[in-house]
Amino acid sequence: MAKEKQLNKRMKETAKLVDKAKRYSLEEAIAVLKKVPHPKFDETVDL
């Protein structure tokens, strides 16, 4: 049996912002990251 992956509200909103087939430039990627809903804890991004 294949389980369907359950996405929470935050992940669904994030999925709408990202096109998996597209390669983003650094500037575009940062712009998308700034639009993503923030979690309730401190976060970092590793480059």
Secondary structure, DSSP 8 states (H G I E B T S, - for coil): --------HHHHHHHHH--TTS---HHHHHHHHHHS---SS------
